[in-house]
Amino acid sequence: MNPGTGMNPDTELNASTLLGKTLADQVAVLRLLFPGVQKMPGYIESAFRSSRTNEVYFFFRNKYMRLYYTPGQPTQIDDKILTDLRWIRDDFPSLKGTEFGAYGVRCSFDTEGNKAYIFCNKICAYIDYANDKILSISTIDRMFPVLENTLFDNCIDSAFRSSRRKEVYLFKDNKYACIDYGSKQLIGTIRNITDGFPVLKGTIFEDRIHACFASHKENQAYLFKGENYVLINFTPGTTNDILVHVVKPIVDGWSSFRDILPINLVPDAPPSRIYISLDESCDELSEFDSDSDKLSDIFETDSYVEKFSREEKPLYLDEFDNFPEQSDRRNK
């Protein structure tokens, strides 16, 4: 297995790599094992609208924020932060010990009431976010069998609810699909983003949408990619969508993010997953995860998992501020 260019292939891994080590030793080990690991500026990775009027949840790996906004505004002039940037596992204890608590919410969309689907790589959960309950959790292909053996069965980049019944748009790379999350059926076929949303042709969103959410204003959605975003009017069943404004920087349109973005993406996972948590491609994440069982006797021992789950935060995270920064690799 090739764990990635950031890892030292000549370094022997063993179960005592971090166990019982001092902070200085942990940092030294990390630098030895992962000489290429760097902090990288991060932007919005997923979002979904709340059941509360004009509120939206934004996720940045394993952290989140809750904002108030004005639907339909090309530039948010009265948005405000309702919940500061916080660890997901602190406010949603049910997610602690899951992929979502460790590696974050990579995709999400709201359904009825206080419920939403959240995704992290190939794992999907249906949650009641107001009452902090996991209603069901499984792999994507088990939760949505219609997606089995498609490009969506191991990772979904982003998603937003349609205004029509229980339909939702799923995006992965330059493709999209529309499914009914109630009947778990595919609506139409998997197509290129620009075939279903021709208004995005020639924009940065034609080949990938990092995050998106359906606005509280009907038939509108916000799309995000790297440092930029756009608001669109979409028309279910047709291709008469329009851009409400030109693609522009998030910090120019959302005042609440001006002192926050970009944020440093810091790994918060056992060392066997550090390179994963910094990677830009969920395909590469899934490919790496598929080989992770080969490291089970190294980092996935019961004693290690138990120790990791007990700790509020690994010591080395506090020291990660000293790691060098690099330019954003996602906004391509």
HUPE-V108989 format. One line per field, one symbol per residue. burial: # if it has 9 or more other ideal C-beta (glycine too) atoms within 8 Angstrom, else .. A space follows every 50 residues. Layout:
burial: ???
This chain:
burial: ...#.##.....#.#.###.#.#..##.##.###..############## ...##############.###....#..#......#.##.##..##.#.# ###########...###############..#.#...####.##..#... .###########....######..#######..#.#...##.##.##### ..####.########....#############.###....#.###.##.# #.##.##...#.###.#############..#.###.##.##..##.### #..##.##.....#.##.##.......#.##.
